[in-house]
């Protein structure tokens, strides 16, 4: 279990695996959509589904283990901002893959995980993609896109906060997350 001085190996491992993967997938997602790089979509979806499973483990662990205890007292506004940022990160990492699967799966594009079909595509006789449910697919697309921007902002805020703790406050917040 986690405490004020030290995080468990499970907490540290899940944090870094999910953090680095979400950062990479968010960056690749922006790149794919801005430059229409379609060959990366299957890889993006595959890693998104896999990381979703780890995110569910992390949510379970967070609920079981509770929220981390701050290493010291902080001003109320700073503490509140940290809480909100952590909630955005937790909820965002759940909703991001769900909205992506809604967008792709219900849009008729399908979802494959490294070649294994999770949600089949839907094509008409001419080979054109036919949505299973256009409205829900559009909701998924909208959510997935805007959540990408929200997550990117929360990630930047989280990194800035960790660096502030380490470089300015000189406390153990970042050291605890790297296992020291």
Order of alpha helices (4+ residues) and beta strands (2+ residues): alpha-alpha-alpha-beta-beta-alpha-alpha
